[in-house]
């Protein structure tokens, strides 16, 4: 059971938010100062970042984002993996909600976040997905969204385990900038991740890639625009424990190989037919969606298809 939760500014070590869920006598500012001192010490002696430690009766779990430290005080028998995922999500959402550069020292402005914490603590979240999201945030950067439900142009609901939004595409050519004025949904740098805590089968691979091809819908009817995700990803990644050989073969069939860039990619079905030629549009960065397959390994996943 969680006993207490603390959100601390990483740079200064100042306590931003606290929530005690049981009768737990602890000076919150003293505790946040202790954590900051411990992190500084471990950094100074070059033994890495501390993620958890235990006392005789309690477990202290620590999760870091770029600007935030989330610390949970748990019962000694609680699952570290389960709570690590929740701690990361709390820190990530807090970091996305508040701009600490504008904070003037009043903690009361963070009180509305208490409701968000309640939702995170109550819901069941796949710990493997959160684990992959933590890796993806370090590997690719950008803004992370977990378990987003999208609607394709065929009116099919499509769950994306992890979306990474890295803003507008960079280094596109002049011609592509002109094209992007017409095809506005294709000029964002989005990475979609399909996470499978098992072996990827033929059906898993086929359904995911076909659903991604069905994105890129450009809405011209205002009453329907809010229901569609009109962006086409620049990269899709399937990451799993293992891949069945038929699944890999199917992915080869559903993708196009770009010799010059040495990778496989797909083209959106929502493009006009005359612009859907893979040989032609493989040269246009904003129409390319690279496909990668990764096998999850600890401490670092291995990419074997791109």
C-alpha positions in Angstrom: 0.0 0.0 0.0 1.2 3.5 -0.8 1.7 5.6 2.4 2.8 8.9 0.9 3.7 10.6 -2.4 6.0 13.6 -2.9 6.7 15.6 -6.1 10.0 17.5 -5.9 11.6 20.0 -8.3 14.7 18.2 -9.6 17.0 21.2 -10.0 16.3 22.9 -6.7 15.2 20.0 -4.5 12.2 22.0 -3.4 9.0 20.2 -2.5 6.2 21.1 -4.9 3.4 18.7 -3.9 2.7 16.1 -1.2 -0.1 13.6 -0.6 -0.2 11.4 2.5 -2.5 8.4 2.1 -2.1 7.0 5.7 -1.2 8.2 9.1 2.4 8.8 8.4 4.4 11.1 10.5 7.0 12.7 8.4 8.4 16.2 7.8 7.9 16.6 4.1 10.5 19.3 3.5 13.0 17.4 5.5 12.3 14.3 3.4 12.7 16.1 0.1 15.9 17.6 1.3 17.1 14.1 2.2 16.3 12.8 -1.3 18.2 15.7 -3.0 21.2 15.1 -0.8 21.2 11.4 -1.6 20.9 12.0 -5.3 23.8 14.5 -5.2 25.9 12.1 -3.3 25.3 9.1 -5.7 26.1 11.5 -8.6 29.3 12.7 -7.0 30.7 9.2 -6.4 29.6 8.1 -9.9 27.4 5.1 -9.0 24.4 6.2 -11.1 21.0 7.5 -10.2 19.2 6.0 -7.1 15.8 4.6 -8.1 14.8 2.9 -4.8 16.0 2.0 -1.3 14.4 0.2 1.6 14.3 0.5 5.4 13.2 -2.2 7.8 9.5 -1.6 7.1 9.2 0.7 4.1 10.3 0.9 0.5 11.1 4.3 -1.0 10.7 4.4 -4.8 12.1 7.3 -6.9 11.2 8.2 -10.5 12.8 11.0 -12.5 11.7 13.1 -15.4 13.7 16.0 -16.9 12.4 18.5 -14.3 10.6 16.3 -11.6 11.4 13.8 -8.9 8.5 11.6 -7.7 9.0 9.7 -4.5 6.6 7.1 -3.2 6.8 5.6 0.3 5.4 2.0 0.0 5.0 -1.0 2.2 8.0 -3.3 2.0 6.1 -6.0 0.1 4.7 -3.8 -2.6 5.7 -4.5 -6.2 8.5 -2.1 -7.4 7.7 -2.7 -11.1 4.0 -1.9 -10.7 4.5 1.3 -8.7 7.5 2.4 -10.8 5.1 2.7 -13.7 2.6 4.8 -11.8 5.4 7.1 -10.4 6.7 7.7 -13.9 3.2 8.6 -15.2 2.6 11.0 -12.3 5.9 12.7 -12.9 5.4 12.9 -16.7 1.9 14.3 -16.4 3.0 16.9 -13.8 5.9 18.0 -16.0 3.5 18.4 -18.9 0.8 20.2 -16.9 2.9 22.9 -15.1 5.6 25.2 -16.3 8.0 25.5 -13.4 9.8 28.4 -15.0 6.7 30.4 -14.0 6.4 29.1 -10.5 6.9 31.7 -7.8 6.9 29.5 -4.7 3.2 29.0 -4.1 2.5 25.3 -3.8 -1.3 25.8 -3.8 -1.3 26.2 -7.6 -0.5 22.5 -7.8 -3.4 21.3 -5.6 -5.7 20.6 -8.6 -3.2 17.9 -9.7 -4.5 15.8 -6.7 -7.5 14.7 -8.9 -5.1 13.5 -11.6 -3.1 11.5 -9.1 -6.2 9.8 -7.9 -7.0 8.7 -11.4 -3.5 7.4 -12.0 -3.5 5.5 -8.7 -6.9 3.9 -9.4 -6.4 2.7 -12.9 -4.6 -0.4 -14.1 -1.7 0.4 -16.3 0.3 -2.2 -18.1 3.7 -2.0 -16.4 5.5 -3.3 -19.5 4.1 -0.4 -21.6 5.2 2.1 -19.0 8.7 0.5 -18.9 9.0 0.8 -22.7 7.7 4.4 -22.5 10.5 5.3 -20.0 13.1 3.8 -22.5 11.5 5.5 -25.5 11.5 8.9 -23.7 15.3 8.6 -23.3 15.9 7.1 -26.8 13.8 9.4 -28.9 12.9 12.5 -26.8 9.7 14.4 -27.4 6.3 14.4 -25.6 5.0 11.0 -24.5 1.4 9.9 -24.6 0.4 6.4 -23.3 -2.6 4.3 -24.6 -4.2 6.8 -26.9 -7.3 5.7 -28.8 -7.4 7.1 -32.4 -10.1 6.8 -35.1 -8.9 5.9 -38.6 -10.3 7.1 -41.8 -12.3 3.9 -42.0 -14.0 4.7 -38.7 -12.1 2.0 -36.9 -10.9 2.6 -33.3 -7.2 2.2 -33.1 -5.2 1.9 -29.8 -1.6 3.2 -29.9 0.3 2.1 -26.8 2.8 4.9 -27.0 2.8 8.1 -29.1 5.9 10.3 -29.2 5.4 13.8 -30.5 8.6 15.5 -31.5 7.0 18.6 -33.1 7.3 19.6 -36.7 9.4 17.6 -39.1 12.9 19.1 -39.4 15.2 19.5 -42.4 12.5 19.1 -45.0 13.2 20.5 -48.4 11.7 23.5 -50.0 9.4 21.4 -52.2 8.2 19.5 -49.2 7.4 22.8 -47.4 5.1 23.7 -50.3 3.5 20.3 -50.3 2.9 20.5 -46.6 0.6 23.5 -47.1 -1.8 21.1 -49.0 -1.1 18.0 -46.9 -1.0 19.5 -43.4 -1.5 16.3 -41.6 1.9 14.9 -42.7 4.3 17.4 -41.4 4.7 16.3 -37.8 7.4 14.1 -36.4 5.3 11.4 -34.7 6.5 8.0 -33.6 4.0 5.3 -32.8 5.0 2.3 -30.7 3.1 -1.1 -30.5 4.2 -2.9 -27.3 3.6 -6.6 -27.0 4.7 -8.4 -23.8 4.9 -11.7 -25.7 5.7 -13.1 -29.2 4.4 -11.0 -32.2 2.3 -13.1 -34.5 1.3 -12.6 -38.1 -2.1 -11.1 -37.2 -0.6 -8.7 -34.7 1.8 -7.3 -37.3 -0.7 -7.1 -40.1 -3.4 -5.4 -38.2 -1.1 -2.8 -36.7 0.6 -1.8 -40.0 -2.7 -1.7 -41.9 -4.2 0.5 -39.2 -1.3 2.9 -39.5 -1.7 3.1 -43.2 -5.3 4.1 -42.6 -4.2 7.3 -40.8 -3.4 10.6 -42.4 -7.1 11.5 -43.0 -7.4 15.2 -43.9 -10.8 16.4 -42.7 -12.7 18.8 -44.9 -16.0 18.6 -43.1 -16.0 20.7 -39.9 -18.6 18.6 -38.1 -16.4 15.4 -38.5 -12.9 16.9 -37.9 -12.9 16.4 -34.1 -13.3 12.6 -34.5 -10.2 11.9 -36.6 -6.5 11.9 -35.9 -5.3 13.6 -39.1 -1.6 13.1 -38.6 0.5 10.4 -40.2 3.4 9.0 -38.2 7.0 9.5 -39.4 7.9 6.2 -37.8 6.2 3.1 -36.3 7.9 0.7 -34.0 6.8 -2.7 -32.9 8.6 -3.8 -29.8 8.2 -7.2 -28.2 9.8 -10.1 -26.5 10.1 -12.1 -29.7 8.8 -12.1 -33.3 7.4 -15.2 -35.1 9.0 -15.7 -38.5 5.6 -15.4 -40.4 5.1 -12.0 -38.8 8.5 -10.8 -40.0 7.7 -12.1 -43.5 4.3 -10.4 -43.5 5.9 -7.1 -42.5 8.3 -7.4 -45.5 5.3 -7.8 -47.7 3.4 -4.8 -46.3 6.4 -2.4 -46.5 8.5 -0.9 -49.2 12.3 -1.0 -49.1 14.1 2.3 -49.8 17.6 1.4 -51.0 19.2 4.8 -50.6 18.0 5.2 -47.0 18.3 1.5 -46.3 15.0 1.2 -44.5 11.4 -0.1 -44.9 8.5 2.3 -45.0 4.7 2.5 -45.6 2.6 5.1 -47.4 -0.8 6.4 -46.1 -3.9 5.1 -47.9 -5.4 8.5 -47.4 -3.2 10.2 -49.9 -4.7 10.8 -53.4 -4.0 7.9 -55.7 -1.7 9.8 -57.9 0.6 10.7 -54.9 0.6 7.1 -53.5 3.4 5.8 -55.6 6.0 4.4 -53.1 8.9 4.8 -55.4 8.1 8.4 -56.0 7.0 9.4 -52.5 9.7 7.4 -50.7 11.8 10.4 -51.6 9.5 12.8 -49.9 10.3 12.8 -46.2 6.9 13.9 -45.0 5.2 11.0 -46.8 7.6 8.4 -45.4 6.7 6.3 -42.4 9.7 4.2 -41.4 9.0 0.8 -39.9 11.2 -0.6 -37.2 11.1 -3.9 -35.2 12.8 -4.1 -31.8 13.3 -7.0 -29.4 13.0 -6.0 -25.7 16.1 -6.9 -23.8 17.5 -5.6 -20.5 19.3 -3.3 -20.1 18.8 -2.2 -23.8 16.5 -3.3 -26.5 17.8 -4.5 -29.9 16.7 -3.2 -33.2 16.8 -5.9 -35.9 14.6 -4.5 -38.7 14.4 -1.0 -40.2 
